[in-house]
């Protein structure tokens, strides 16, 4: 994945910029391939060499960038919420131990790099405990994240549940 510039960003995190970069790389690769092997008279030797060298530089740059990015991510980014922690939080949530589940999840959503799954659980906990504004803030933050696009359906469902909870509170107060 790291040999194709933008591909891993588009595939793993659904980045639009990564998709555009991957598609641009594909177009240049096809132009070089066609100009070299299919219609060699279509491009001059100089243009063909320029395309192939550009591709080589892009591949080397992509490998270097992703290597440095992973090294930086390992140093500065807190660990993603593990599956074990999510399962523990889910078990606590289902038992009605919302405070304990919240304590497990808060460290993964209070730092710059939010874990979307942990954020969804936290929003659900906030909704269940009547903190509807806090749940809305968490969901709005998740929506603004690039990684949140993958979870858009679940985020919309949680927004609907919050809306229903607000409506039920208003009806109860009448």
N, C-alpha and C positions, 0 to 999 in steps of 0.2 A: 504494500500500500504506500510505503514511503517513497517509492520510485516514481510514482505518478503525482505530480504537484497538485495539491488541492483535493485529491481523492479521499484521503483519510478524514479530512475535515468535513467533507460533504457526506461521507458515509457514516462516520461515527456520531458526529454532533449535528448533522443536518444543516451545516453552514451554507448559506447562499453564496457567500464569497468563495468558499471552497469549491462549490459546484461550478461557478463561472470560471475559476482558474483551471479546474479539471477539463472543462469543455474547451477552453482556449488552448490548452496543451494538446488536446486531441486534434483540434483543427490544424495546428502547426505540425503535429506528427503526421497527419494524413497528407498535408501539402508536401512535406519532405519525402514521404513514402511514394506518393504519386510522381513527384518531380524526379525522383531517383530511379524508380523501377518500372513504372507504368508508362509514362511519357517523358523520357529523359530529355527530349528536345524542348519541353515546355518551360524549363528553368535553365538558366545558365549554370555553369559549374560553380561560379562564385556564389550564386543564390542558394544552390543546393548545399554547399559547404556551410554557408551562414545558417541555414535552417537546422542542419544536423548539429552544429556547434551550439546553437541556441538551445536545442533540446538537451544536449549533454550538460550544459551549464544549469539549466532548469532542474534536471534530475539531481545533480550534485547539490545544488542549492536546497532542493526539497529534502534530501537526506540530512544535510547539515542542520537545516531549520528544525526538522522534526526531532533530531537527536538532541539538540540544545533545548527545545521546548519540553521534551520529556524530562530532561535533567532538571530544568528550572521548575517544572511542575512537581517533581519529586521533592524538591527542597522547600518550596514555598507553599504548596497547596496541602491543606489538611487531607487526610485520607477520606475517600468517598465512603459514605455510609455503607458498611458491609451488609451482606445478606443476613448474617446472623443477628445484627443489631436491628435490622428491619423486622425480622421475624419475632424478636423479643418484644419490640415495640408493638407489633400487631397483637401478640398474645396478651400483653398488658392492656391494650386498647379494648380487646374483646372481653376481658375480664372486668372492664370498667375502671381500671387503675390508670386514669388519664394523666395524673400528675407524674407518675413514674415513667409512663411512655413519653411524655413531654420532655422529661429530663434526659432521656436517651437520645431524643431527636434534635433538641435545640443546638448542640454543638455543631451539627452538620448544616444548619441553616443560618447560623448567626455570623459566619465568616463570609468573606467576599465570594468564594466559590460555593454556591448553594447546591445541595444535592436535591434534585427535583422530587424523587420518591419520598425522601424524608420530609420535604416541604409539604407534599400532599397529605401525608399522615398528620403532620403538625396542624395544617389547616383544618383537617377533619376533627382533630382533638379540640381545637379552639371552638369549632362550631358546636360540638357536643357539649362543651362546658359553658356555652352561652357567650363566648367572646367573639361575636360575629365580626366586629370591626377588625380585630387582629387577624381573623381568618381571611377576611377580604384583602388585607394588606399583604399577607403571605401569598395569596393567589395572584394578586397583581404583580408582585415581584417575580413569581414563577412565570407568568405570562411574558414578562419583559426579557427573560433569559432566552438565549438562542436554543439551549437544550430543552426549554419548556415547550417548544413547538411540537415535540414528539408526544407530549402529554396533554395536548390541547383539549382533547375530548374529556379526559378525566378532570381537568381544571374547569371546563364548562359545567360538568355535572356537579362539581363541588359548589360552583357559583349558584347553580339552581337550588341546591339544598340550602344554601345560606339564605337565598331569597325566600324559600318556603318557610324557613325558621323565622325570618323577620315577619312574614305575613302571619304565621301562627301566633307569634308574640303579640302582634297588634290585635288579632281577633280575641285572644285571651284577655287582653286589657279592657276590651269593651264589655 
